[in-house]
Amino acid sequence: ELIDAASIDAGSLQSIKTSNSKVELVFQWIQQLVVVNISTGVLAIPAPILSRSFQELANGMVEFHDAFKISSIPFPFPYAQTCDCLLALHWI
């Protein structure tokens, strides 16, 4: 089964559109769906596999936040100019 934007209800899509932290919202929804389906018996899997799935989800969020930190911190202009000058000197 494929979940696309057409299969998500209008209220959830509106929540995603207006949210400041879209990735965290969808991550929380996925975790909530897994937990609800475990309690209803849809996901009848052993505990080690289940804990590993939550661990991998959490690792994905950690990597997302690490990538976000790298992209949001500007590269220092003096350092960039020094690198360019050193590359030019090395080329000569």
Secondary structure as UniProt FT lines:
FT   HELIX           5..7
FT   HELIX           10..18
FT   HELIX           22..40
FT   HELIX           47..72
FT   HELIX           77..91
//
